[in-house]
Amino acid sequence: MAHQTIGEANQVVAIVGGGLGGTLCALFFAKHGIKVHLFELRPDIRTQKVVKGRSINMALSRRGRDALAYVNCEDTVVSNGIPMHSRMLHDLNCHTTPVRYGTHPDHQIISIDRRILNELLIDEASKHPEITIHFQHKFISWNREDKIVTFQNVSNDYVEFKVDALIGYDGCHSSVRAAMMKLDSVDFSQRYIDTHYMEFCIPAKNDEFAMDVNYLHIWPRHEFLLIALPNQDKTFTTTLFLPLQLFQQLTTVDELLTFFQKYFPDAISFIGRENLIETYFSSKPLPLISVKCSPHASVHGDILLMGDAAHSMIPFYAQGMNSAFEDTLVLFEKLKETNFDFPKAFAEYNKTRIDDAHAIVDLSMYNHYEMRHLVTTRSYYWRKKVDNFLYRLFPQWWTPLYTMVTFTRIPYKKCMDLRRGQDKFLGICRGIGYSIASLYLLKQLVIYVIKPLAIRFLAKRYLPNAVADTVADTVA
């Protein structure tokens, strides 16, 4: 197998992972005139009829939009998506309840197909002479001393590139992370939750959307849920999240239909009976994983982990892509602060980003519980009303957690800290309220129960019977 070395005289970066985050990161570097080699293990998705891998729709919000705006891609991406301003909750009786995401008209997220978004970003990257895209290149190794990264191409040749820095945007099973763990001490943890997922499609009905369009539709069922996000072709990408054990129990057509009829009766008509059966029995439930690691930057400042390679999360806060995009925003804040000194910028990024990355992984786990269970409880609605009421009164002092995470750039860790403070404040208010109510009830008890009983007792004990009976009648 042949070897070829490609060197660059100027500052150059290798980005492993030509998905959403990696391609956007390449555009950031190109904007600043830095040469980028962008490597992707798969073929060019623009040439593929079917793209293997995850296809859960993306939900673009503030953090992601700000990153896209930095490279002038926001308007193009948003125009290819559909805004969603609310959740639409479906109950067991086929009744629906809308729940708005926020209090302002611009509090909406954009539903967009993963493949469409990836193709838009690759198209944009292809326009920049600073970016060279290498499809079907498998990352092999990183030579720290010579700063040479090695790949294996589709011809099984090993190709070497001399670069100044290596960035891993190559997903939760990152090869770059594995290479960094061989060179440095890296804390790493991964967690598979019991819930798996399977994707269906709700087709258009008479060339129109089968359901209300500007909503994220949710069928919450405590231990599992079904969701549906709209597409521009008037279909809905629909995803069933079930414990693996339940998937394994649904082995016949009758069992599947009985299950859906019991828990998602209206979804059968939306998806279509035959479509439901065919998709279910031709698909495999896929796992959900979350990943944390520390540090994100190597000791020598030559490797940086970003996106899912550093902080993969389950999809229930719709922040996987948004946080990956925001990673690049944060990185370039540090690069500009350090005059594009890669080791210094990587070190500063590492200090800034780890706590936030861990926080959004944890928040995503919490939101899984909220989406499948809490949205069915009265306490959820009361808390939402209280949050929105206080937000309208004191917008500089009180912001709901979902609003902070989805519609601001407040660091994720600070979002969690602020929410804990809000919980503590409401807990104190609740305690004061209970105390006041208790004192009031105690007062009423003393006035209307204890006092009359005491008067009767004293009258009968110390007063003549005739007088005592008169007193007793008076306080009765």
KETORVO-623284 format. One record per residue (C-alpha): residue number from 1; residue in three letters; x, y, z. Coordinates in steps of 0.2 Angstrom, whole numbers. Layout:
# KETORVO-623284
[node NUM 'ALA' [X Y Z]]
...
This chain:
# KETORVO-623284
[node 1 'MET' [0 0 0]]
[node 2 'ALA' [7 17 -5]]
[node 3 'HIS' [11 31 6]]
[node 4 'GLN' [10 49 2]]
[node 5 'THR' [14 65 12]]
[node 6 'ILE' [5 81 9]]
[node 7 'GLY' [13 96 18]]
[node 8 'GLU' [7 114 20]]
[node 9 'ALA' [18 129 23]]
[node 10 'ASN' [5 140 32]]
[node 11 'GLN' [-6 136 47]]
[node 12 'VAL' [-17 121 43]]
[node 13 'VAL' [-29 111 53]]
[node 14 'ALA' [-36 93 51]]
[node 15 'ILE' [-54 90 56]]
[node 16 'VAL' [-60 72 57]]
[node 17 'GLY' [-78 70 55]]
[node 18 'GLY' [-88 78 40]]
[node 19 'GLY' [-104 78 49]]
[node 20 'LEU' [-114 94 55]]
[node 21 'GLY' [-101 100 68]]
[node 22 'GLY' [-85 96 59]]
[node 23 'THR' [-91 104 42]]
[node 24 'LEU' [-97 120 52]]
[node 25 'CYS' [-80 121 61]]
[node 26 'ALA' [-71 120 44]]
[node 27 'LEU' [-81 135 38]]
[node 28 'PHE' [-76 145 54]]
[node 29 'PHE' [-57 141 50]]
[node 30 'ALA' [-60 146 32]]
[node 31 'LYS' [-68 162 36]]
[node 32 'HIS' [-51 167 45]]
[node 33 'GLY' [-40 161 30]]
[node 34 'ILE' [-34 145 39]]
[node 35 'LYS' [-32 130 28]]
[node 36 'VAL' [-43 115 33]]
[node 37 'HIS' [-42 96 28]]
[node 38 'LEU' [-59 89 32]]
[node 39 'PHE' [-60 70 33]]
[node 40 'GLU' [-76 60 32]]
[node 41 'LEU' [-76 41 34]]
[node 42 'ARG' [-92 39 23]]
[node 43 'PRO' [-95 43 5]]
[node 44 'ASP' [-101 60 0]]
[node 45 'ILE' [-119 60 6]]
[node 46 'ARG' [-124 71 -9]]
[node 47 'THR' [-121 56 -20]]
[node 48 'GLN' [-130 43 -10]]
[node 49 'LYS' [-149 38 -11]]
[node 50 'VAL' [-149 31 6]]
[node 51 'VAL' [-138 38 20]]
[node 52 'LYS' [-135 25 34]]
[node 53 'GLY' [-134 31 52]]
[node 54 'ARG' [-145 41 63]]
[node 55 'SER' [-159 52 55]]
[node 56 'ILE' [-168 59 70]]
[node 57 'ASN' [-173 77 64]]
[node 58 'MET' [-163 91 70]]
[node 59 'ALA' [-171 105 81]]
[node 60 'LEU' [-161 121 78]]
[node 61 'SER' [-161 134 92]]
[node 62 'ARG' [-152 150 97]]
[node 63 'ARG' [-135 142 100]]
[node 64 'GLY' [-134 134 84]]
[node 65 'ARG' [-142 148 74]]
[node 66 'ASP' [-129 160 81]]
[node 67 'ALA' [-115 148 75]]
[node 68 'LEU' [-123 147 58]]
[node 69 'ALA' [-124 166 57]]
[node 70 'TYR' [-106 168 60]]
[node 71 'VAL' [-102 160 43]]
[node 72 'ASN' [-118 168 35]]
[node 73 'CYS' [-127 151 34]]
[node 74 'GLU' [-142 155 46]]
[node 75 'ASP' [-154 161 33]]
[node 76 'THR' [-151 147 21]]
[node 77 'VAL' [-153 134 34]]
[node 78 'VAL' [-169 141 42]]
[node 79 'SER' [-177 143 25]]
[node 80 'ASN' [-175 124 23]]
[node 81 'GLY' [-183 120 40]]
[node 82 'ILE' [-200 122 48]]
[node 83 'PRO' [-203 133 64]]
[node 84 'MET' [-210 125 79]]
[node 85 'HIS' [-217 136 93]]
[node 86 'SER' [-225 123 104]]
[node 87 'ARG' [-226 105 110]]
[node 88 'MET' [-242 97 105]]
[node 89 'LEU' [-246 83 118]]
[node 90 'HIS' [-257 69 113]]
[node 91 'ASP' [-266 59 127]]
[node 92 'LEU' [-273 41 127]]
[node 93 'ASN' [-290 48 122]]
[node 94 'CYS' [-283 56 106]]
[node 95 'HIS' [-285 74 114]]
[node 96 'THR' [-272 86 111]]
[node 97 'THR' [-265 100 122]]
[node 98 'PRO' [-253 113 115]]
[node 99 'VAL' [-239 119 127]]
[node 100 'ARG' [-229 134 121]]
[node 101 'TYR' [-210 134 122]]
[node 102 'GLY' [-208 152 128]]
[node 103 'THR' [-217 168 130]]
[node 104 'HIS' [-210 178 115]]
[node 105 'PRO' [-215 175 97]]
[node 106 'ASP' [-197 172 93]]
[node 107 'HIS' [-196 157 105]]
[node 108 'GLN' [-197 144 92]]
[node 109 'ILE' [-185 130 86]]
[node 110 'ILE' [-183 125 68]]
[node 111 'SER' [-186 107 63]]
[node 112 'ILE' [-174 102 49]]
[node 113 'ASP' [-169 85 41]]
[node 114 'ARG' [-152 80 46]]
[node 115 'ARG' [-147 75 28]]
[node 116 'ILE' [-153 91 21]]
[node 117 'LEU' [-143 102 34]]
[node 118 'ASN' [-127 91 31]]
[node 119 'GLU' [-128 93 12]]
[node 120 'LEU' [-131 112 14]]
[node 121 'LEU' [-115 114 25]]
[node 122 'ILE' [-105 103 13]]
[node 123 'ASP' [-111 113 -2]]
[node 124 'GLU' [-105 129 7]]
[node 125 'ALA' [-88 121 12]]
[node 126 'SER' [-85 116 -6]]
[node 127 'LYS' [-86 134 -11]]
[node 128 'HIS' [-71 139 0]]
[node 129 'PRO' [-53 136 -7]]
[node 130 'GLU' [-46 135 10]]
[node 131 'ILE' [-56 119 13]]
[node 132 'THR' [-51 102 6]]
[node 133 'ILE' [-64 88 9]]
[node 134 'HIS' [-58 70 9]]
[node 135 'PHE' [-72 57 9]]
[node 136 'GLN' [-70 39 13]]
[node 137 'HIS' [-54 42 23]]
[node 138 'LYS' [-52 32 39]]
[node 139 'PHE' [-42 40 53]]
[node 140 'ILE' [-27 29 58]]
[node 141 'SER' [-15 38 69]]
[node 142 'TRP' [-8 55 75]]
[node 143 'ASN' [11 57 76]]
[node 144 'ARG' [13 70 90]]
[node 145 'GLU' [32 74 87]]
[node 146 'ASP' [31 77 68]]
[node 147 'LYS' [13 83 68]]
[node 148 'ILE' [8 70 55]]
[node 149 'VAL' [-10 63 54]]
[node 150 'THR' [-12 47 45]]
[node 151 'PHE' [-28 41 36]]
[node 152 'GLN' [-33 26 25]]
[node 153 'ASN' [-42 30 9]]
[node 154 'VAL' [-54 20 -1]]
[node 155 'SER' [-40 12 -11]]
[node 156 'ASN' [-33 6 6]]
[node 157 'ASP' [-18 17 4]]
[node 158 'TYR' [-11 26 19]]
[node 159 'VAL' [-10 45 16]]
[node 160 'GLU' [-1 57 28]]
[node 161 'PHE' [-5 75 31]]
[node 162 'LYS' [7 87 40]]
[node 163 'VAL' [-4 99 51]]
[node 164 'ASP' [-3 111 65]]
[node 165 'ALA' [-18 104 75]]
[node 166 'LEU' [-30 89 75]]
[node 167 'ILE' [-48 91 79]]
[node 168 'GLY' [-60 77 83]]
[node 169 'TYR' [-78 80 78]]
[node 170 'ASP' [-80 61 74]]
[node 171 'GLY' [-95 56 85]]
[node 172 'CYS' [-98 47 101]]
[node 173 'HIS' [-86 32 96]]
[node 174 'SER' [-72 45 91]]
[node 175 'SER' [-56 37 84]]
[node 176 'VAL' [-47 54 88]]
[node 177 'ARG' [-53 52 106]]
[node 178 'ALA' [-46 35 107]]
[node 179 'ALA' [-29 41 100]]
[node 180 'MET' [-29 55 112]]
[node 181 'MET' [-32 43 127]]
[node 182 'LYS' [-17 33 121]]
[node 183 'LEU' [-6 49 123]]
[node 184 'ASP' [-13 58 138]]
[node 185 'SER' [-23 54 154]]
[node 186 'VAL' [-41 56 149]]
[node 187 'ASP' [-56 53 161]]
[node 188 'PHE' [-70 45 150]]
[node 189 'SER' [-87 38 154]]
[node 190 'GLN' [-101 32 143]]
[node 191 'ARG' [-119 27 147]]
[node 192 'TYR' [-132 17 137]]
[node 193 'ILE' [-149 20 143]]
[node 194 'ASP' [-162 6 142]]
[node 195 'THR' [-172 16 130]]
[node 196 'HIS' [-170 12 112]]
[node 197 'TYR' [-178 21 97]]
[node 198 'MET' [-185 17 80]]
[node 199 'GLU' [-190 29 66]]
[node 200 'PHE' [-206 30 56]]
[node 201 'CYS' [-214 42 44]]
[node 202 'ILE' [-231 50 44]]
[node 203 'PRO' [-235 54 26]]
[node 204 'ALA' [-244 69 19]]
[node 205 'LYS' [-262 67 18]]
[node 206 'ASN' [-270 74 2]]
[node 207 'ASP' [-254 84 -1]]
[node 208 'GLU' [-256 92 16]]
[node 209 'PHE' [-249 89 33]]
[node 210 'ALA' [-258 76 43]]
[node 211 'MET' [-257 85 59]]
[node 212 'ASP' [-254 103 65]]
[node 213 'VAL' [-238 108 57]]
[node 214 'ASN' [-229 121 69]]
[node 215 'TYR' [-227 109 83]]
[node 216 'LEU' [-216 96 91]]
[node 217 'HIS' [-229 82 93]]
[node 218 'ILE' [-227 71 109]]
[node 219 'TRP' [-236 56 115]]
[node 220 'PRO' [-230 55 133]]
[node 221 'ARG' [-233 38 141]]
[node 222 'HIS' [-222 39 157]]
[node 223 'GLU' [-210 25 153]]
[node 224 'PHE' [-209 28 135]]
[node 225 'LEU' [-215 41 121]]
[node 226 'LEU' [-218 44 103]]
[node 227 'ILE' [-212 61 95]]
[node 228 'ALA' [-215 68 77]]
[node 229 'LEU' [-206 83 69]]
[node 230 'PRO' [-212 91 53]]
[node 231 'ASN' [-203 91 36]]
[node 232 'GLN' [-205 103 22]]
[node 233 'ASP' [-211 89 11]]
[node 234 'LYS' [-226 89 23]]
[node 235 'THR' [-221 73 31]]
[node 236 'PHE' [-217 70 49]]
[node 237 'THR' [-202 61 55]]
[node 238 'THR' [-209 50 69]]
[node 239 'THR' [-198 42 82]]
[node 240 'LEU' [-203 29 95]]
[node 241 'PHE' [-193 28 111]]
[node 242 'LEU' [-196 12 121]]
[node 243 'PRO' [-186 1 133]]
[node 244 'LEU' [-177 -12 124]]
[node 245 'GLN' [-187 -26 133]]
[node 246 'LEU' [-203 -19 126]]
[node 247 'PHE' [-196 -19 109]]
[node 248 'GLN' [-191 -37 111]]
[node 249 'GLN' [-209 -41 117]]
[node 250 'LEU' [-218 -35 101]]
[node 251 'THR' [-214 -49 90]]
[node 252 'THR' [-230 -51 80]]
[node 253 'VAL' [-242 -40 70]]
[node 254 'ASP' [-256 -42 83]]
[node 255 'GLU' [-244 -38 97]]
[node 256 'LEU' [-238 -22 88]]
[node 257 'LEU' [-255 -16 83]]
[node 258 'THR' [-263 -20 101]]
[node 259 'PHE' [-248 -10 109]]
[node 260 'PHE' [-251 5 97]]
[node 261 'GLN' [-270 4 99]]
[node 262 'LYS' [-268 5 118]]
[node 263 'TYR' [-255 19 119]]
[node 264 'PHE' [-255 28 103]]
[node 265 'PRO' [-272 26 95]]
[node 266 'ASP' [-272 41 84]]
[node 267 'ALA' [-254 38 78]]
[node 268 'ILE' [-260 22 69]]
[node 269 'SER' [-271 32 57]]
[node 270 'PHE' [-257 45 55]]
[node 271 'ILE' [-243 33 51]]
[node 272 'GLY' [-254 20 42]]
[node 273 'ARG' [-257 2 47]]
[node 274 'GLU' [-247 -6 33]]
[node 275 'ASN' [-233 7 35]]
[node 276 'LEU' [-232 4 53]]
[node 277 'ILE' [-231 -14 51]]
[node 278 'GLU' [-218 -14 37]]
[node 279 'THR' [-207 -1 45]]
[node 280 'TYR' [-207 -10 62]]
[node 281 'PHE' [-203 -27 56]]
[node 282 'SER' [-189 -21 44]]
[node 283 'SER' [-180 -10 57]]
[node 284 'LYS' [-169 -13 71]]
[node 285 'PRO' [-171 -3 88]]
[node 286 'LEU' [-156 8 90]]
[node 287 'PRO' [-147 12 106]]
[node 288 'LEU' [-145 29 114]]
[node 289 'ILE' [-128 34 122]]
[node 290 'SER' [-121 48 132]]
[node 291 'VAL' [-103 52 134]]
[node 292 'LYS' [-92 63 145]]
[node 293 'CYS' [-74 65 145]]
[node 294 'SER' [-61 77 152]]
[node 295 'PRO' [-50 85 146]]
[node 296 'HIS' [-56 90 129]]
[node 297 'ALA' [-39 96 124]]
[node 298 'SER' [-23 87 124]]
[node 299 'VAL' [-9 91 136]]
[node 300 'HIS' [2 98 122]]
[node 301 'GLY' [-12 108 114]]
[node 302 'ASP' [-11 98 98]]
[node 303 'ILE' [-28 88 99]]
[node 304 'LEU' [-45 95 103]]
[node 305 'LEU' [-61 85 105]]
[node 306 'MET' [-78 93 100]]
[node 307 'GLY' [-96 89 98]]
[node 308 'ASP' [-101 71 101]]
[node 309 'ALA' [-83 66 102]]
[node 310 'ALA' [-82 76 119]]
[node 311 'HIS' [-100 76 125]]
[node 312 'SER' [-112 65 116]]
[node 313 'MET' [-130 66 124]]
[node 314 'ILE' [-147 58 122]]
[node 315 'PRO' [-158 69 111]]
[node 316 'PHE' [-172 74 123]]
[node 317 'TYR' [-166 92 125]]
[node 318 'ALA' [-163 94 106]]
[node 319 'GLN' [-146 102 111]]
[node 320 'GLY' [-134 89 103]]
[node 321 'MET' [-131 98 87]]
[node 322 'ASN' [-134 115 95]]
[node 323 'SER' [-120 112 108]]
[node 324 'ALA' [-109 105 95]]
[node 325 'PHE' [-111 121 84]]
[node 326 'GLU' [-109 132 100]]
[node 327 'ASP' [-92 123 103]]
[node 328 'THR' [-85 131 88]]
[node 329 'LEU' [-91 148 93]]
[node 330 'VAL' [-83 146 110]]
[node 331 'LEU' [-67 139 102]]
[node 332 'PHE' [-66 154 90]]
[node 333 'GLU' [-68 166 105]]
[node 334 'LYS' [-53 159 113]]
[node 335 'LEU' [-43 158 96]]
[node 336 'LYS' [-46 177 94]]
[node 337 'GLU' [-41 180 112]]
[node 338 'THR' [-25 171 110]]
[node 339 'ASN' [-21 178 92]]
[node 340 'PHE' [-24 160 85]]
[node 341 'ASP' [-11 152 96]]
[node 342 'PHE' [-18 134 95]]
[node 343 'PRO' [-11 127 111]]
[node 344 'LYS' [-16 142 121]]
[node 345 'ALA' [-33 143 114]]
[node 346 'PHE' [-36 124 116]]
[node 347 'ALA' [-31 126 134]]
[node 348 'GLU' [-43 140 137]]
[node 349 'TYR' [-57 132 128]]
[node 350 'ASN' [-54 116 139]]
[node 351 'LYS' [-56 127 155]]
[node 352 'THR' [-72 135 148]]
[node 353 'ARG' [-81 121 140]]
[node 354 'ILE' [-80 105 151]]
[node 355 'ASP' [-92 110 164]]
[node 356 'ASP' [-104 116 152]]
[node 357 'ALA' [-103 100 141]]
[node 358 'HIS' [-106 89 156]]
[node 359 'ALA' [-121 100 161]]
[node 360 'ILE' [-130 98 145]]
[node 361 'VAL' [-127 79 145]]
[node 362 'ASP' [-135 79 162]]
[node 363 'LEU' [-149 91 157]]
[node 364 'SER' [-153 80 142]]
[node 365 'MET' [-155 65 153]]
[node 366 'TYR' [-167 75 164]]
[node 367 'ASN' [-177 81 149]]
[node 368 'HIS' [-180 63 144]]
[node 369 'TYR' [-190 61 161]]
[node 370 'GLU' [-199 77 158]]
[node 371 'MET' [-205 73 140]]
[node 372 'ARG' [-211 55 144]]
[node 373 'HIS' [-218 58 161]]
[node 374 'LEU' [-218 76 169]]
[node 375 'VAL' [-228 84 155]]
[node 376 'THR' [-242 73 160]]
[node 377 'THR' [-243 80 178]]
[node 378 'ARG' [-251 95 186]]
[node 379 'SER' [-236 100 194]]
[node 380 'TYR' [-227 103 177]]
[node 381 'TYR' [-240 115 171]]
[node 382 'TRP' [-241 124 188]]
[node 383 'ARG' [-222 126 188]]
[node 384 'LYS' [-222 132 170]]
[node 385 'LYS' [-236 145 174]]
[node 386 'VAL' [-226 151 189]]
[node 387 'ASP' [-210 152 178]]
[node 388 'ASN' [-218 162 164]]
[node 389 'PHE' [-227 173 176]]
[node 390 'LEU' [-211 178 185]]
[node 391 'TYR' [-202 179 168]]
[node 392 'ARG' [-214 192 162]]
[node 393 'LEU' [-213 202 178]]
[node 394 'PHE' [-194 201 181]]
[node 395 'PRO' [-186 196 164]]
[node 396 'GLN' [-169 201 171]]
[node 397 'TRP' [-170 191 186]]
[node 398 'TRP' [-180 176 182]]
[node 399 'THR' [-179 165 166]]
[node 400 'PRO' [-186 148 164]]
[node 401 'LEU' [-174 133 162]]
[node 402 'TYR' [-180 128 145]]
[node 403 'THR' [-179 146 139]]
[node 404 'MET' [-161 148 146]]
[node 405 'VAL' [-155 132 137]]
[node 406 'THR' [-164 134 121]]
[node 407 'PHE' [-166 153 118]]
[node 408 'THR' [-151 161 126]]
[node 409 'ARG' [-132 158 126]]
[node 410 'ILE' [-131 157 145]]
[node 411 'PRO' [-118 144 148]]
[node 412 'TYR' [-126 127 152]]
[node 413 'LYS' [-118 125 169]]
[node 414 'LYS' [-125 142 174]]
[node 415 'CYS' [-142 137 168]]
[node 416 'MET' [-141 123 180]]
[node 417 'ASP' [-135 134 194]]
[node 418 'LEU' [-149 147 191]]
[node 419 'ARG' [-162 133 190]]
[node 420 'ARG' [-156 126 207]]
[node 421 'GLY' [-157 144 214]]
[node 422 'GLN' [-175 146 207]]
[node 423 'ASP' [-180 129 215]]
[node 424 'LYS' [-173 134 232]]
[node 425 'PHE' [-182 151 231]]
[node 426 'LEU' [-198 143 227]]
[node 427 'GLY' [-195 130 240]]
[node 428 'ILE' [-193 144 253]]
[node 429 'CYS' [-209 153 247]]
[node 430 'ARG' [-218 136 248]]
[node 431 'GLY' [-212 134 266]]
[node 432 'ILE' [-217 151 270]]
[node 433 'GLY' [-234 149 262]]
[node 434 'TYR' [-236 132 272]]
[node 435 'SER' [-231 141 288]]
[node 436 'ILE' [-244 155 285]]
[node 437 'ALA' [-258 143 281]]
[node 438 'SER' [-253 133 296]]
[node 439 'LEU' [-254 148 308]]
[node 440 'TYR' [-271 153 300]]
[node 441 'LEU' [-278 136 302]]
[node 442 'LEU' [-271 135 320]]
[node 443 'LYS' [-279 152 324]]
[node 444 'GLN' [-296 146 317]]
[node 445 'LEU' [-294 130 327]]
[node 446 'VAL' [-291 140 343]]
[node 447 'ILE' [-306 152 340]]
[node 448 'TYR' [-319 140 334]]
[node 449 'VAL' [-314 123 343]]
[node 450 'ILE' [-302 125 357]]
[node 451 'LYS' [-309 141 365]]
[node 452 'PRO' [-327 135 365]]
[node 453 'LEU' [-322 118 373]]
[node 454 'ALA' [-312 127 386]]
[node 455 'ILE' [-326 139 391]]
[node 456 'ARG' [-338 125 392]]
[node 457 'PHE' [-326 115 403]]
[node 458 'LEU' [-322 129 415]]
[node 459 'ALA' [-340 134 416]]
[node 460 'LYS' [-346 117 421]]
[node 461 'ARG' [-332 115 433]]
[node 462 'TYR' [-332 132 442]]
[node 463 'LEU' [-350 139 440]]
[node 464 'PRO' [-367 134 446]]
[node 465 'ASN' [-376 122 434]]
[node 466 'ALA' [-389 135 428]]
[node 467 'VAL' [-376 148 424]]
[node 468 'ALA' [-365 134 416]]
[node 469 'ASP' [-379 129 405]]
[node 470 'THR' [-382 147 400]]
[node 471 'VAL' [-363 149 395]]
[node 472 'ALA' [-363 133 386]]
[node 473 'ASP' [-378 139 375]]
[node 474 'THR' [-369 156 372]]
[node 475 'VAL' [-353 148 365]]
[node 476 'ALA' [-362 134 355]]
